[in-house]
Amino acid sequence: MGKKAASRSAKPTTTEAHEIPASELTPDPRTGGDVLVEAMRAAGVEVAFGVISIHNMPLVEAVDRDLRFVPVRHEAAAINAADGYARATGGIGVAITSTGTGAGNAAGAMLEALTAQSPVLHVTGNINVDLIGEGKGAYHEVPRQLDMLAAVSAHAVRIETARQPAAVLAEAIRVLRTAPTGPVSVDWPIDLQYTADPAEQNKVGDRDPQLRSGSRRDLERAVELMRQAKRPLIWAGGGARRVGPAVTALAEAWGAGVLTGANGRGAVPEDHPLCVGNFAAEEDLAEIISDADCLLTIGSHLRGNETRNFELPLPANHVQIDLDPEAIGRNYPVSVGLQADARVVIPAMVEELGVTDTDGDWPDRIAAGARAVRKSHRKDIGAYAQICDSMRKRMPRRSPIVRDVSTPGSSWGNRLLPIYDPTDNLYAAGGGIGQGLATAIGAAVARPSDPVLLLVGDGGLAVHLGELAVLAAEQPRVIAVVFNDGGYGVLRNMQKARGAKKRAVDLATPDFEALAVSFGLPHRRVDSAEGFDKALKKAVRKDGPTIIEVMVPKLRPRPADLVPPTSVP
């Protein structure tokens, strides 16, 4: 019995994240890390992503001990992964970085979260509180760190005493849950991380996020205008992502076709007969849009890249819902503007609308237009059309689909590849290349039972090759499809279209198979749509990650060159 008991006690004890020998399970002193753990638990978040440092060690150690800490290789990747986690769950993502260069490294990814309005809690270290701003050359010191964080965050705050962390974190989480959402940065000096006693924290406020309902009079005016419509349209932007089934219910009650921006995809499932999708600027829809007599815009700023640089003709009868008062009527005139949360207004509209008198053939015209624009788009993408079909056929309906900035991701991936729920729609809203791999890792950690599909180019993957180590270590179900054309394909096409000489677009590209082998990752190289389908079929069955490398120059039929509609003087 003694030998058996000794043998059992020598086995590692398993936590959620790692196996730890029992001999190492000694009690840790309670620090600010415990305060962070309690705040994360209160917010329903079980995972944080980050890079450990001497200026965040108490935080990382507590999260790793009590919850799950996913160590990435770069601070920007920590933010991207937390962003992916937030988008895939509809909740909050948490990232932990260090001070100085570490916090600076996170800035670009924070801009992505800011653009996408992702609720990311960014907790970053700092030097001792009494040294901040003194310029004495403390290790990792950076001037005006809080100013930098404020520039890339929706809100930024510094913890200034050992009793503040619980209240500051609680307020940060309240802000993260209050629409319009966006990333929040908490600057936490290292001495206050160690000395923050969980038992001696200031009182935490209990204010709940408030949903702005808007003016009842504006709602009535909007509904009255909508009742008169015969050929209505809805434009669903990022503000429609969290509304839920009410957007579909409104479209059906009103008989409205649904256009989306890239950030609103999935607000109505894209196989719904009233859903046109992210094709508003396409010529095949020009007649439908010109014939429409009322437009309801939900949480979209009707940006230039989605409206032919603001020249797309939209109906004069225009109802716009947005929490930002400055966005209402900024890019297109409105008949009625509602400064309100769509989560409140859209269900109220469904209830108030009642019987409508839409033209009998309007829903059929919408469905025909959706088919026509997709058929037209397929003509230009060659073998990508079959690859797109394979993705939708092989991936589960509710798999998160991540698109990095690449020719496939930015063209047919952002339009033709169907999305059925907003939490499955993950793409680079800010247009920054190379963020897809970490975003996919975050989504896969958030939803471990759903395989995550990543579309990324060879140039984009090269930005954060180190995160392949995270794929190997954490084994998330990420299927990374690398479209290898040996450089920056979109920019190469733009230079070609201008008759300019190719410069800085052809890159030295690694042997991805050898790279995958070095990390112990499964890899498959394909050069046809048929080969891709076979590789994807196998990858979906695996519990861990897979890399599928598509040799773009060998694809037949060849895709047409994608040249984005940019204005060159």
SVG drawing of the C-alpha trace seen along z (x, -y; Angstrom):
<svg xmlns="http://www.w3.org/2000/svg" viewBox="-51 -64 69 66">
<polyline fill="none" stroke="black" stroke-width="0.4" points="0.0,0.0 2.9,-2.4 4.5,-1.9 1.2,-2.4 0.4,-5.5 3.9,-6.9 3.5,-6.1 0.2,-7.9 1.5,-10.9 4.4,-11.2 2.1,-11.6 1.6,-15.2 -1.5,-16.9 -3.6,-18.2 -4.9,-21.7 -7.0,-23.3 -3.9,-24.4 -0.8,-22.3 0.4,-19.3 2.3,-20.4 4.3,-18.0 2.7,-17.8 6.0,-18.9 5.6,-22.3 2.0,-22.9 3.1,-25.2 0.8,-28.0 1.5,-31.3 1.3,-34.6 -1.9,-36.5 -1.2,-39.4 -2.9,-41.6 -2.9,-38.5 -5.6,-37.1 -7.6,-40.3 -7.3,-39.9 -8.4,-36.2 -11.5,-37.2 -12.4,-39.9 -12.0,-37.5 -14.2,-35.0 -16.8,-37.6 -16.8,-38.4 -17.1,-34.8 -13.7,-34.7 -11.5,-31.6 -8.5,-32.4 -5.9,-35.1 -3.3,-35.4 0.0,-37.1 3.8,-37.2 5.3,-36.8 7.7,-39.5 9.3,-40.8 6.7,-43.6 3.6,-41.3 4.8,-38.2 2.3,-38.2 -0.6,-38.5 0.5,-35.8 1.4,-33.4 -2.1,-33.8 -4.0,-33.3 -1.9,-30.3 -2.4,-28.8 -6.2,-29.3 -7.5,-29.7 -5.7,-29.3 -2.8,-31.4 -1.9,-30.9 1.7,-32.1 2.0,-33.6 5.3,-34.8 4.5,-38.4 2.4,-41.0 0.5,-41.9 -0.5,-38.3 -1.8,-38.4 -4.2,-41.2 -5.2,-39.5 -5.9,-36.2 -7.9,-37.9 -9.8,-39.7 -10.5,-36.4 -11.7,-35.0 -14.0,-37.9 -15.5,-37.8 -16.0,-34.0 -17.8,-34.1 -19.6,-37.4 -18.0,-38.1 -14.7,-39.6 -11.2,-38.6 -8.2,-39.2 -4.6,-40.0 -1.6,-40.6 1.5,-42.4 4.5,-44.1 5.5,-47.7 7.5,-49.8 8.3,-47.9 5.8,-45.1 2.9,-47.6 4.1,-49.3 4.2,-46.0 0.5,-45.6 -0.5,-48.9 -1.2,-47.8 -3.4,-44.9 -5.2,-47.3 -6.1,-49.4 -7.6,-46.3 -9.7,-45.7 -10.7,-49.3 -11.8,-49.3 -13.8,-46.1 -15.2,-47.4 -14.0,-44.2 -14.3,-44.1 -10.7,-43.3 -9.3,-43.9 -5.6,-44.7 -3.8,-44.6 -0.2,-45.9 2.5,-46.3 4.5,-49.4 7.5,-50.4 7.1,-51.2 4.4,-53.8 6.7,-56.3 9.1,-56.2 6.6,-56.9 7.3,-60.2 10.5,-60.7 12.8,-59.9 15.3,-58.1 15.9,-55.3 14.1,-52.5 14.3,-49.3 11.4,-49.0 10.5,-52.7 8.7,-54.4 7.5,-58.0 3.8,-58.7 2.8,-55.1 -0.8,-55.9 -1.1,-58.5 0.0,-55.8 -2.6,-53.4 -5.3,-56.0 -4.6,-56.6 -5.3,-52.9 -8.0,-52.1 -11.6,-53.0 -10.6,-53.8 -7.3,-53.6 -6.7,-54.0 -3.8,-53.6 -3.9,-51.9 -2.3,-54.3 -2.7,-52.6 -2.6,-49.0 -6.3,-49.3 -7.6,-50.3 -7.2,-47.2 -10.5,-45.5 -12.6,-48.7 -10.6,-49.6 -11.0,-46.2 -14.7,-46.1 -15.2,-49.5 -13.1,-48.4 -15.3,-45.3 -18.5,-47.5 -17.1,-49.7 -16.3,-46.7 -19.9,-45.6 -21.4,-49.0 -22.1,-49.6 -20.4,-50.9 -17.7,-48.5 -14.0,-48.6 -10.7,-47.6 -9.9,-48.9 -6.3,-49.2 -5.4,-49.0 -1.9,-50.2 -0.7,-48.4 2.6,-49.4 4.6,-46.3 4.9,-47.2 1.2,-47.6 0.8,-44.1 2.7,-42.6 1.3,-44.7 -2.4,-44.6 -4.0,-42.6 -7.3,-41.0 -8.7,-41.4 -8.1,-45.1 -9.6,-46.4 -11.7,-49.5 -15.4,-48.9 -16.4,-47.7 -19.2,-49.5 -22.3,-47.5 -23.4,-49.6 -24.7,-47.5 -24.2,-48.5 -27.1,-50.5 -28.8,-49.9 -29.7,-53.2 -33.3,-52.9 -33.5,-56.2 -36.5,-58.5 -39.9,-56.9 -41.0,-59.7 -38.1,-58.8 -39.0,-55.2 -42.6,-56.0 -41.5,-58.2 -39.1,-55.6 -41.8,-52.8 -44.3,-55.0 -41.8,-55.7 -41.0,-52.0 -44.7,-51.0 -45.0,-53.1 -42.2,-51.2 -42.9,-48.9 -39.4,-47.8 -37.4,-48.0 -33.7,-47.2 -31.8,-46.7 -28.0,-47.5 -26.6,-45.5 -23.2,-46.8 -21.2,-45.9 -23.9,-47.3 -26.2,-44.5 -23.8,-41.7 -25.2,-41.4 -28.9,-41.9 -29.6,-38.3 -32.6,-36.7 -34.6,-40.0 -32.8,-41.2 -34.0,-38.2 -37.5,-38.6 -37.6,-42.3 -36.4,-41.4 -39.2,-38.8 -41.9,-41.0 -41.0,-43.9 -40.1,-41.9 -36.8,-43.6 -33.6,-42.5 -30.5,-42.5 -27.3,-44.0 -24.3,-43.8 -21.0,-45.4 -18.1,-43.1 -18.5,-43.6 -22.2,-42.8 -22.0,-39.5 -24.0,-36.7 -26.4,-39.2 -28.8,-37.3 -27.7,-33.9 -26.3,-34.1 -28.4,-31.3 -31.6,-33.1 -33.5,-34.0 -33.7,-37.7 -30.0,-38.0 -28.0,-39.5 -24.8,-39.9 -21.6,-42.0 -22.2,-42.8 -23.9,-46.3 -21.4,-47.9 -21.6,-45.2 -23.1,-46.2 -25.5,-43.2 -27.4,-44.8 -27.6,-48.3 -31.2,-48.0 -32.4,-46.5 -30.8,-49.3 -32.0,-52.0 -35.6,-50.6 -35.6,-50.4 -37.7,-53.0 -36.6,-52.8 -33.3,-51.8 -32.8,-50.9 -29.2,-51.1 -28.2,-49.3 -24.9,-50.2 -23.0,-50.9 -21.1,-54.0 -21.6,-53.2 -17.9,-53.5 -16.3,-54.4 -14.9,-51.0 -18.5,-49.5 -20.3,-52.3 -18.1,-53.1 -16.4,-55.9 -19.8,-57.3 -21.1,-57.4 -23.5,-54.4 -27.0,-55.7 -29.1,-54.8 -32.8,-55.4 -33.8,-58.9 -36.1,-57.5 -33.4,-56.5 -33.6,-55.4 -30.3,-55.1 -29.7,-53.5 -26.4,-54.2 -25.1,-54.9 -22.6,-57.5 -24.6,-60.6 -21.9,-61.9 -22.3,-58.9 -26.0,-59.5 -26.2,-61.3 -22.4,-61.8 -22.0,-59.8 -25.5,-59.7 -28.5,-61.9 -31.2,-60.5 -34.9,-60.9 -35.0,-59.6 -32.0,-59.0 -32.2,-57.0 -29.3,-57.3 -29.9,-54.0 -28.7,-50.5 -29.9,-48.2 -30.5,-45.4 -33.4,-47.5 -34.6,-49.2 -34.8,-46.3 -37.1,-44.1 -39.2,-47.2 -39.5,-47.8 -40.6,-44.2 -43.4,-44.7 -44.5,-48.1 -44.3,-47.4 -47.5,-45.3 -48.8,-44.5 -46.7,-45.8 -47.6,-46.1 -44.4,-45.2 -44.5,-44.6 -45.4,-40.9 -42.4,-40.2 -39.8,-42.1 -38.6,-39.1 -38.2,-37.1 -36.2,-40.0 -34.0,-40.0 -33.3,-36.3 -32.6,-36.5 -30.3,-39.4 -28.4,-37.5 -28.0,-34.5 -26.9,-36.7 -24.2,-38.6 -22.7,-35.4 -22.7,-33.8 -21.0,-36.8 -18.4,-36.9 -17.6,-33.2 -16.7,-33.9 -13.7,-36.0 -12.0,-33.7 -11.2,-30.6 -10.3,-27.6 -11.1,-29.6 -14.8,-29.0 -14.4,-25.2 -12.1,-25.8 -14.7,-28.1 -17.4,-25.4 -15.2,-22.8 -14.7,-25.0 -18.4,-25.5 -19.1,-21.8 -16.4,-20.4 -16.5,-22.8 -19.3,-22.5 -22.0,-25.2 -20.9,-27.0 -17.2,-27.0 -15.4,-30.4 -14.0,-31.6 -10.9,-33.9 -9.7,-35.9 -6.3,-37.6 -5.6,-40.3 -4.9,-38.3 -6.3,-38.0 -8.6,-35.1 -9.5,-36.5 -10.2,-40.1 -12.2,-39.1 -14.2,-36.0 -13.5,-35.1 -15.2,-38.4 -18.1,-37.9 -18.7,-34.6 -17.8,-32.2 -21.1,-32.0 -21.3,-33.1 -24.3,-32.0 -23.7,-33.7 -21.9,-36.9 -19.6,-35.1 -18.2,-33.1 -17.2,-36.2 -13.6,-37.1 -11.6,-39.3 -9.2,-42.1 -11.5,-45.1 -8.6,-47.5 -7.0,-46.1 -3.7,-45.2 -1.9,-42.1 -0.6,-39.2 -3.1,-39.2 -5.1,-36.2 -3.1,-33.3 -3.3,-34.7 -6.9,-35.6 -7.7,-32.0 -5.8,-30.7 -8.0,-32.8 -11.2,-31.7 -10.1,-28.0 -9.3,-28.4 -12.7,-30.0 -14.6,-27.3 -12.5,-24.1 -15.2,-21.8 -15.5,-23.8 -12.7,-23.6 -11.5,-27.1 -10.8,-27.9 -8.0,-30.4 -7.4,-32.0 -4.0,-33.6 -1.4,-34.5 2.3,-33.6 3.1,-37.2 0.6,-37.5 1.7,-34.3 5.3,-35.5 4.4,-38.5 3.9,-36.2 5.6,-32.9 6.5,-32.5 2.8,-31.9 3.2,-28.5 4.9,-27.5 1.6,-28.3 -0.2,-26.0 2.2,-23.3 2.1,-23.9 -1.6,-24.4 -2.9,-22.2 -6.1,-24.2 -8.3,-23.0 -7.0,-25.6 -7.0,-24.6 -4.6,-27.2 -5.0,-27.5 -1.9,-29.3 -2.3,-30.7 1.2,-30.9 1.9,-33.2 5.4,-34.2 4.7,-37.7 2.1,-40.4 -0.3,-39.4 -2.8,-42.3 0.0,-44.9 1.7,-43.1 -1.6,-43.3 -1.9,-47.0 1.6,-47.7 0.9,-45.6 -2.4,-47.5 -0.5,-50.8 2.1,-49.5 4.7,-50.0 7.7,-47.9 7.3,-45.3 9.0,-46.6 9.0,-45.1 6.2,-42.6 8.1,-39.5 9.3,-38.0 11.7,-35.2 9.2,-32.6 10.1,-29.8 9.6,-26.1 6.3,-25.8 6.5,-22.1 9.9,-22.0 8.7,-24.8 5.7,-22.7 7.8,-19.6 10.1,-21.6 7.2,-22.4 5.6,-18.9 2.6,-20.3 0.7,-18.3 1.2,-19.9 -0.3,-19.2 0.7,-21.0 -1.9,-21.1 -2.0,-22.7 -5.6,-22.1 -9.2,-22.4 -9.5,-18.7 -6.4,-18.3 -7.5,-20.9 -10.9,-19.2 -9.1,-16.0 -6.7,-17.7 -9.5,-19.7 -11.6,-16.5 -8.8,-15.0 -8.0,-18.1 -11.5,-18.5 -11.3,-15.1 -8.2,-16.0 -8.4,-17.2 -5.4,-19.5 -4.0,-22.0 -3.3,-21.4 -1.5,-23.6 -2.8,-23.3 -0.5,-25.1 -2.2,-26.1 0.3,-26.7 -1.6,-29.6 0.4,-29.9 -0.5,-26.3 -4.2,-26.6 -6.4,-26.1 -8.5,-27.8 -6.4,-30.8 -8.1,-33.4 -8.4,-36.9 -6.1,-39.5 -7.7,-41.2 -7.1,-45.0 -8.9,-46.8 -10.8,-50.0 -8.3,-52.4 -7.9,-56.0 -4.5,-56.8 -4.1,-60.5"/>
</svg>
